[in-house]
Amino acid sequence: MSHGKAEPNDVLAGATPYLRLSGLVIGGWLMAGSALAASRLLPGAGGSDAVFLQEKISTARFYTGQLLPQAAGLLPAVTAGAGPLFQVDLSGAALG
């Protein structure tokens, strides 16, 4: 981002994976907060409330185990810059 004004295409090339990465990380943060609150309430809960709170914790574990790891895979796309995008030669490509 430090060279964004000089190389705006680099910033634009990483924008979509950056937004996906941010969404995954923020989702993980929200799920962690929800699971923490559920774990604090669980000892005093009973019946359907206890089931709901346990499912909240299970959902957070699923998210952190299955979805959140995708964020690490997006980092190279965020930082790669626009160079690889402009190396594609479309002049000889058949269109339709």
FIFI-450225 format. One record per residue: x, y, z of N, C-alpha, C in turn; residue number from 0. Coordinates in pm, 1 decimal, m for minus. Example, Ala and Ser with C-alpha at 12.3 -4.5 7.8 and 13.67 -1.06 7.14 Angstrom:
2
ATOM 1319.0 m569.0 780.0 1230.0 m450.0 780.0 1320.0 m330.0 780.0 0
ATOM 1285.0 m225.0 708.0 1367.0 m106.0 714.0 1290.0 3.0 787.0 1
# end
This chain:
96
ATOM 81.3 m119.4 0.0 0.0 0.0 0.0 86.0 126.3 0.0 0
ATOM 211.4 113.4 38.1 296.8 231.9 45.8 323.9 291.2 m92.1 1
ATOM 315.6 211.4 m196.3 339.9 263.5 m331.2 210.4 269.4 m412.1 2
ATOM 97.9 277.6 m345.1 m32.4 278.6 m410.9 m53.7 394.6 m506.0 3
ATOM m7.4 512.8 m470.0 m25.4 628.6 m557.7 61.7 617.0 m681.5 4
ATOM 178.5 558.1 m666.0 269.0 543.3 m779.6 226.5 426.8 m869.4 5
ATOM 172.0 321.7 m811.6 131.6 202.8 m886.9 m12.5 164.6 m853.1 6
ATOM m111.1 241.4 m900.9 m250.3 212.0 m865.2 m297.8 75.7 m916.2 7
ATOM m239.3 25.3 m1024.9 m280.5 m106.1 m1075.3 m244.7 m217.3 m977.8 8
ATOM m136.3 m200.7 m903.8 m100.1 m300.3 m802.9 m206.7 m306.8 m693.9 9
ATOM m254.1 m191.3 m653.1 m358.7 m186.0 m550.3 m486.8 m248.0 m604.8 10
ATOM m523.2 m211.5 m725.7 m646.6 m264.2 m784.8 m639.0 m415.4 m805.7 11
ATOM m523.6 m466.2 m841.6 m507.7 m609.6 m865.0 m529.1 m689.4 m736.7 12
ATOM m494.3 m632.1 m623.2 m510.1 m703.1 m496.1 m638.8 m672.5 m423.6 13
ATOM m723.5 m588.1 m479.3 m842.5 m542.6 m407.7 m941.5 m654.9 m376.9 14
ATOM m974.6 m735.3 m475.2 m1074.3 m840.6 m451.8 m1024.4 m946.5 m354.3 15
ATOM m903.5 m1000.1 m370.8 m858.0 m1095.6 m269.8 m842.5 m1031.9 m131.8 16
ATOM m809.9 m902.7 m126.8 m800.1 m833.8 2.3 m936.1 m829.0 71.4 17
ATOM m1039.0 m798.5 m4.2 m1173.4 m794.2 54.7 m1217.8 m932.4 101.2 18
ATOM m1186.3 m1035.4 23.9 m1219.4 m1172.1 66.2 m1143.3 m1208.4 193.1 19
ATOM m1014.4 m1176.7 197.3 m933.0 m1203.3 315.3 m989.5 m1129.5 436.9 20
ATOM m1023.1 m1002.9 419.3 m1078.4 m924.0 529.6 m1209.1 m983.4 579.6 21
ATOM m1294.5 m1024.2 488.5 m1421.4 m1085.2 527.7 m1401.9 m1212.0 608.7 22
ATOM m1307.6 m1294.7 566.9 m1280.3 m1418.3 641.0 m1225.7 m1389.4 780.8 23
ATOM m1133.3 m1294.4 790.0 m1072.8 m1262.5 919.6 m1174.6 m1196.4 1012.8 24
ATOM m1252.1 m1103.1 961.4 m1353.4 m1038.0 1043.8 m1460.1 m1139.0 1086.2 25
ATOM m1497.2 m1227.9 995.2 m1590.7 m1334.6 1031.2 m1536.3 m1421.6 1143.1 26
ATOM m1407.7 m1453.4 1137.4 m1345.1 m1532.3 1243.3 m1344.6 m1459.0 1375.5 27
ATOM m1317.7 m1330.5 1370.1 m1318.6 m1248.9 1491.9 m1458.2 m1247.7 1554.5 28
ATOM m1560.6 m1229.5 1471.9 m1697.9 m1229.5 1522.6 m1738.1 m1366.8 1576.5 29
ATOM m1698.2 m1472.2 1507.8 m1729.4 m1607.5 1554.8 m1659.3 m1636.4 1687.0 30
ATOM m1535.0 m1590.8 1701.0 m1461.5 m1612.4 1826.1 m1529.6 m1540.5 1942.1 31
ATOM m1572.4 m1417.7 1919.8 m1642.7 m1343.2 2024.1 m1773.5 m1409.5 2062.6 32
ATOM m1844.0 m1460.3 1964.1 m1969.9 m1530.2 1988.1 m1947.4 m1659.5 2066.8 33
ATOM m1845.1 m1734.4 2030.1 m1814.1 m1859.1 2100.3 m1769.5 m1831.7 2243.5 34
ATOM m1693.5 m1725.1 2263.1 m1649.5 m1689.6 2397.9 m1769.3 m1653.6 2485.7 35
ATOM m1860.3 m1573.5 2432.3 m1980.7 m1537.9 2507.5 m2063.7 m1662.2 2538.3 36
ATOM m2077.1 m1751.6 2438.9 m2154.1 m1874.5 2459.5 m2090.8 m1962.7 2565.9 37
ATOM m1958.5 m1971.6 2566.2 m1891.3 m2056.8 2665.2 m1906.7 m2000.7 2806.7 38
ATOM m1918.0 m1869.4 2819.0 m1938.7 m1808.0 2949.9 m2081.7 m1829.9 2999.5 39
ATOM m2177.5 m1833.6 2909.1 m2317.1 m1851.0 2946.5 m2356.5 m1997.5 2964.3 40
ATOM m2282.9 m2086.3 2902.2 m2318.9 m2228.0 2899.4 m2334.4 m2292.4 3037.2 41
ATOM m2245.7 m2267.9 3135.1 m2260.7 m2336.3 3264.6 m2394.9 m2310.1 3333.8 42
ATOM m2453.9 m2194.5 3316.7 m2581.2 m2163.9 3382.1 m2702.3 m2190.3 3296.5 43
ATOM m2681.9 m2236.7 3175.0 m2793.3 m2256.6 3082.3 m2847.5 m2397.9 3091.8 44
ATOM m2969.3 m2412.0 3053.5 m3030.4 m2544.3 3050.5 m3123.0 m2557.1 2932.0 45
ATOM m3162.9 m2678.8 2902.1 m3258.6 m2705.3 2794.6 m3213.4 m2657.0 2659.3 46
ATOM m3306.6 m2589.7 2591.2 m3278.7 m2545.4 2454.1 m3172.6 m2435.5 2450.5 47
ATOM m3161.4 m2357.5 2558.3 m3056.6 m2255.1 2562.5 m2917.2 m2318.9 2559.2 48
ATOM m2901.2 m2428.0 2635.8 m2772.2 m2497.1 2638.7 m2738.9 m2555.9 2502.4 49
ATOM m2839.8 m2610.1 2435.8 m2818.4 m2666.6 2302.1 m2776.3 m2555.9 2205.5 50
ATOM m2846.7 m2442.9 2211.2 m2814.0 m2330.0 2124.1 m2670.6 m2282.7 2147.7 51
ATOM m2631.6 m2266.5 2273.3 m2497.7 m2218.7 2305.2 m2389.9 m2317.3 2261.4 52
ATOM m2417.7 m2446.3 2278.4 m2321.0 m2547.5 2235.0 m2305.9 m2547.0 2083.0 53
ATOM m2415.9 m2529.1 2012.9 m2410.6 m2520.7 1866.3 m2335.9 m2395.4 1820.8 54
ATOM m2348.9 m2286.6 1895.7 m2274.9 m2163.9 1864.4 m2124.2 m2190.0 1871.7 55
ATOM m2083.0 m2262.8 1974.3 m1941.5 m2298.0 1990.2 m1896.3 m2392.0 1878.3 56
ATOM m1980.8 m2488.0 1844.5 m1948.3 m2582.3 1736.5 m1934.6 m2511.8 1602.2 57
ATOM m2021.7 m2415.7 1577.9 m2015.5 m2339.8 1452.9 m1885.2 m2260.1 1444.2 58
ATOM m1843.7 m2201.5 1555.3 m1717.8 m2126.3 1557.5 m1598.9 m2219.3 1532.7 59
ATOM m1603.9 m2338.8 1588.3 m1495.0 m2435.1 1563.8 m1489.8 m2475.1 1417.1 60
ATOM m1606.4 m2495.6 1357.0 m1610.7 m2527.3 1214.4 m1549.9 m2412.9 1132.9 61
ATOM m1590.9 m2290.5 1162.4 m1542.2 m2175.0 1088.6 m1390.7 m2164.3 1098.1 62
ATOM m1338.1 m2177.0 1220.6 m1193.7 m2162.2 1237.7 m1115.1 m2278.2 1177.4 63
ATOM m1177.3 m2394.2 1168.6 m1107.4 m2508.9 1112.2 m1119.4 m2522.8 962.2 64
ATOM m1230.7 m2475.3 906.0 m1256.8 m2497.5 763.8 m1252.2 m2371.7 677.6 65
ATOM m1298.1 m2259.4 729.4 m1306.8 m2138.8 647.5 m1193.4 m2039.7 672.9 66
ATOM m1162.1 m2014.4 797.0 m1059.0 m1916.1 830.2 m921.9 m1947.9 769.5 67
ATOM m880.5 m2074.0 758.4 m749.6 m2101.7 696.8 m737.0 m2053.7 551.7 68
ATOM m847.9 m2031.0 483.9 m842.3 m1981.1 346.4 m779.0 m1842.4 339.6 69
ATOM m785.3 m1767.2 448.7 m729.1 m1631.6 450.3 m579.4 m1633.7 420.4 70
ATOM m509.1 m1730.5 474.7 m363.7 m1738.3 450.4 m333.5 m1760.8 302.8 71
ATOM m418.7 m1832.8 233.9 m398.4 m1858.6 92.1 m424.3 m1738.2 3.7 72
ATOM m495.2 m1639.4 55.4 m524.8 m1519.5 m23.0 m413.8 m1414.9 m16.1 73
ATOM m329.1 m1424.0 83.3 m224.7 m1322.8 102.1 m132.9 m1306.8 m19.6 74
ATOM m86.6 m1414.1 m83.5 m2.8 m1393.7 m202.8 m74.4 m1318.5 m315.0 75
ATOM m203.3 m1341.0 m331.5 m278.3 m1269.4 m435.4 m293.6 m1122.2 m400.7 76
ATOM m302.1 m1091.4 m272.4 m313.2 m952.3 m229.5 m184.2 m876.7 m257.7 77
ATOM m72.5 m941.1 m237.2 56.6 m872.6 m246.3 129.5 m891.7 m379.5 78
ATOM 74.5 m967.9 m471.7 144.4 m999.4 m596.9 162.0 m879.8 m689.4 79
ATOM 71.6 m785.5 m683.0 80.3 m672.0 m774.4 15.4 m704.2 m908.2 80
ATOM 21.9 m610.9 m998.0 m46.3 m623.2 m1126.6 40.4 m683.0 m1236.3 81
ATOM 169.0 m702.3 m1210.8 259.5 m752.5 m1313.4 209.3 m876.6 m1385.5 82
ATOM 171.1 m981.5 m1313.9 123.6 m1102.5 m1381.4 m2.1 m1078.9 m1465.5 83
ATOM m84.5 m983.7 m1426.7 m206.1 m956.2 m1503.5 m174.9 m897.2 m1639.9 84
ATOM m70.1 m816.0 m1644.8 m35.1 m750.4 m1770.1 56.4 m835.0 m1858.0 85
ATOM 98.2 m950.9 m1811.3 179.3 m1041.4 m1891.2 92.9 m1127.9 m1983.3 86
ATOM m37.0 m1128.9 m1962.1 m127.5 m1207.1 m2045.9 m147.7 m1133.5 m2177.9 87
ATOM m118.6 m1201.9 m2288.2 m133.2 m1141.9 m2419.9 m269.7 m1178.8 m2477.1 88
ATOM m354.2 m1080.7 m2488.4 m489.4 m1103.5 m2540.4 m502.4 m1067.9 m2687.7 89
ATOM m395.1 m1023.4 m2750.0 m404.5 m977.7 m2888.8 m439.5 m1090.0 m2986.1 90
ATOM m393.8 m1211.0 m2958.3 m422.9 m1321.5 m3049.0 m533.7 m1412.8 m2999.0 91
ATOM m599.1 m1375.4 m2893.3 m703.4 m1460.2 m2835.3 m829.3 m1453.1 m2920.5 92
ATOM m889.5 m1570.0 m2939.0 m1015.7 m1576.9 m3012.5 m1128.1 m1534.5 m2916.6 93
ATOM m1204.8 m1439.2 m2959.3 m1316.9 m1390.3 m2878.5 m1447.3 m1441.1 m2937.0 94
ATOM m1502.3 m1541.8 m2870.6 m1634.6 m1591.6 m2904.3 m1641.2 m1664.8 m3030.4 95
# end
